[in-house]
Amino acid sequence: MAGVIVTHPDFIAVSITSAVSSVASEKRFPSHITVRELKGKLEMITGASMDSMVIEIFNDQNNSLGKLSRDEAVLRDVLENGLRLHVTDTNAVSFNEGDVQKYEMSKEEYDAREDSVQAFKKRNKLGRFNPELQAKLAAFEEENKEKASKISVGDRCEVRTPNQPFRRGQVKYVGETNFKVGYWVGIEFDDPLGKHDGLVEGKRYFTCKPKYGAFIQPRYVEVGDFPPEALFSDDEI
């Protein structure tokens, strides 16, 4: 009579909850590791110390099946797929957030720190601490302001943004907006090449059909005699 060969899966899939978070996360662990090794991995996931960690096992009916108490036990001998492991830390200190006084750092204190993100940006001249970049942005803003002064609602226009095909339409809005600083031109395109219908972040700047509207920086907008173009020419089938 042939012997029976028992095989074990290489990994065991379980869900993890903890005293910190009741939201379950799905994880897979090698079936050959010990409970002690599992605790080391769960320490990284839950923050509970492996030396004071308690792991309780629950089935899919949320019934407790007991605790993983033997650190030397191998997972394939004590767990199976689909179980939930709830992790607690017996040495964890609980407190109410309302009992803790909130500390807020002043702007002066933050500016004086040398280990902050702001200090890093200053040292490396990044973002608003890059004089060349700020000068370029200021020049762009001045160009947009001047260009916007020469654009009026109702003008026909052609949009020429970098790395995109030209798009034609009609100017529906010119000026500053709430969603971003600077001057912007609201355009209703002749074709559904836009992003919205003139409503942006809850404020309506103009009205057009859905997906026909867009806001473009004035420096990319040329106004003039730009009649609507057909999507396909007479020479195409």
C-alpha positions in Angstrom: 0.0 0.0 0.0 1.4 3.4 -1.0 2.2 5.8 1.7 0.3 9.0 2.1 2.3 12.2 1.4 1.2 15.3 3.3 2.1 18.6 1.7 2.1 22.0 3.2 1.6 25.4 1.5 4.7 27.5 1.3 2.8 30.5 2.6 -0.1 31.1 5.0 -2.5 33.9 4.3 -4.0 35.6 7.3 -5.5 39.0 8.2 -4.0 41.1 10.9 -5.7 43.4 13.4 -4.3 45.1 16.5 -5.1 47.2 19.5 -3.9 50.2 17.5 -6.0 49.5 14.4 -9.2 47.4 14.0 -8.9 47.6 10.2 -7.7 44.2 9.0 -4.7 44.0 6.6 -4.1 40.9 4.5 -0.6 39.3 4.9 1.2 36.2 3.8 3.9 34.6 5.9 6.2 31.6 5.1 4.8 28.5 6.6 8.1 27.2 7.8 8.9 30.1 10.3 8.3 29.9 14.0 5.8 31.9 16.1 8.8 33.9 17.5 9.9 34.8 13.9 6.3 35.8 13.2 6.2 38.1 16.2 9.3 39.8 14.8 7.4 40.5 11.5 4.3 41.6 13.3 6.3 44.0 15.4 7.2 45.9 12.2 3.5 45.9 11.1 1.7 46.7 14.4 4.3 48.4 16.5 3.8 46.0 19.4 7.0 44.7 21.0 7.6 41.1 20.2 8.7 40.4 23.8 5.4 41.5 25.2 3.2 40.6 22.3 0.0 38.5 22.6 -1.4 36.9 19.4 -5.0 35.7 19.6 -6.5 33.6 16.7 -10.0 34.1 15.3 -11.8 32.2 12.6 -14.1 33.6 9.9 -17.0 33.5 12.3 -15.0 35.8 14.6 -14.8 33.1 17.3 -11.6 32.9 19.3 -9.5 29.8 18.8 -7.0 30.6 21.5 -3.6 32.2 21.6 -0.2 31.5 19.9 1.6 30.8 23.1 4.6 28.6 22.0 7.3 30.7 20.4 9.1 27.6 19.0 6.0 26.3 17.2 6.1 26.3 13.4 3.3 28.2 11.6 2.2 25.3 9.4 1.5 23.3 12.5 -0.6 25.9 14.3 -2.2 28.1 11.6 -4.1 27.8 8.4 -5.3 30.1 5.6 -8.1 32.5 6.3 -7.6 33.1 10.0 -7.4 36.5 11.7 -4.6 37.3 14.1 -5.3 40.0 16.7 -2.1 41.5 18.2 -1.9 43.3 21.6 1.0 44.5 23.6 0.8 43.8 27.3 3.2 46.6 28.1 1.5 49.3 26.0 0.3 52.4 27.8 -3.2 53.6 26.9 -4.2 57.2 27.2 -6.9 59.5 26.0 -5.9 62.1 23.4 -7.8 64.7 25.4 -5.5 64.2 28.4 -2.4 65.1 26.4 -1.5 68.8 26.0 -0.9 69.6 22.3 2.3 71.2 21.5 2.5 73.7 18.7 5.8 75.0 17.4 5.9 78.7 16.6 7.1 79.8 13.2 10.2 81.4 14.8 11.1 78.1 16.5 10.6 76.1 13.2 12.7 78.6 11.2 15.5 78.2 13.7 15.7 74.4 13.4 18.4 72.9 11.3 16.9 69.4 11.0 13.6 70.5 9.3 12.4 70.0 5.8 12.5 73.8 5.4 16.2 73.9 6.5 17.0 71.1 4.0 15.4 73.1 1.2 17.3 76.2 2.2 20.7 74.4 2.2 20.0 72.8 -1.2 18.2 75.9 -2.7 15.0 74.0 -3.5 11.5 75.3 -4.3 10.9 78.8 -3.0 14.5 79.0 -1.7 15.9 78.6 -5.3 16.4 82.2 -6.5 16.7 81.2 -10.2 13.5 79.3 -10.0 11.6 82.1 -8.2 12.9 84.6 -10.8 11.6 82.4 -13.6 8.2 81.9 -12.0 8.0 85.7 -11.4 8.7 86.2 -15.1 6.1 83.7 -16.1 3.5 85.4 -13.8 4.3 88.8 -15.3 4.0 87.4 -18.8 0.6 85.8 -17.9 -0.7 89.0 -16.4 0.3 91.1 -19.5 -1.1 88.4 -21.9 -4.4 88.2 -19.9 -4.9 92.0 -20.3 -5.1 91.5 -24.1 -7.6 88.6 -24.0 -11.4 89.2 -23.7 -14.4 87.0 -23.1 -15.9 85.9 -26.4 -12.5 85.9 -28.3 -11.8 83.0 -30.6 -8.5 81.4 -29.6 -6.0 78.7 -30.2 -4.3 77.0 -27.3 -0.6 76.0 -27.8 0.5 74.1 -24.7 3.9 72.3 -24.9 3.8 68.7 -26.1 0.1 68.8 -27.0 -1.7 69.4 -30.3 -3.2 72.8 -30.9 -6.8 73.2 -29.7 -9.3 75.8 -30.7 -12.2 77.3 -28.9 -13.8 80.4 -27.4 -12.7 82.4 -24.3 -15.3 82.2 -21.6 -13.3 83.6 -18.6 -10.3 85.7 -17.9 -8.8 86.6 -14.5 -7.7 85.1 -11.2 -9.2 82.0 -9.7 -9.7 80.4 -6.3 -8.1 77.1 -7.2 -4.7 78.4 -8.1 -2.8 81.7 -7.9 -2.2 83.9 -10.9 -4.2 84.7 -14.1 -6.0 82.0 -16.0 -8.1 81.8 -19.2 -11.2 79.7 -19.2 -11.9 78.2 -22.6 -14.7 76.2 -24.2 -13.1 74.1 -26.8 -14.8 73.3 -30.1 -14.3 69.6 -29.4 -14.5 67.5 -26.2 -10.8 68.0 -25.4 -11.2 69.7 -22.0 -11.6 68.5 -18.4 -14.8 70.0 -17.1 -17.9 72.2 -17.8 -16.6 75.4 -16.2 -17.1 74.2 -12.6 -13.9 73.8 -10.7 -13.7 72.8 -7.0 -17.3 73.9 -6.4 -17.2 77.3 -8.0 -18.6 78.0 -11.5 -16.5 80.3 -13.6 -18.4 79.7 -16.9 -20.8 77.2 -18.4 -20.2 74.8 -21.3 -20.8 71.1 -22.1 -19.0 68.5 -20.0 -15.4 67.8 -21.1 -15.3 70.9 -23.3 -14.0 73.3 -20.6 -10.4 74.0 -19.4 -8.3 76.7 -17.7 -5.1 77.6 -19.5 -2.2 79.9 -18.6 -2.6 83.1 -20.7 0.9 82.7 -22.2 -0.3 79.6 -24.0 -3.4 81.2 -25.5 -3.4 83.1 -28.9 -6.5 85.1 -29.8 -7.5 85.9 -33.3 -9.3 84.6 -36.4 -9.4 80.9 -35.4 -12.6 79.4 -36.9 -13.7 75.9 -35.7 -11.9 73.0 -37.4 -13.5 69.8 -38.5 -12.2 66.7 -36.7 -11.6 65.1 -40.2 -10.8 66.9 -43.4 -12.6 66.3 -46.7 -9.5 64.4 -47.9 -9.9 61.8 -45.1 -12.3 58.8 -44.9 
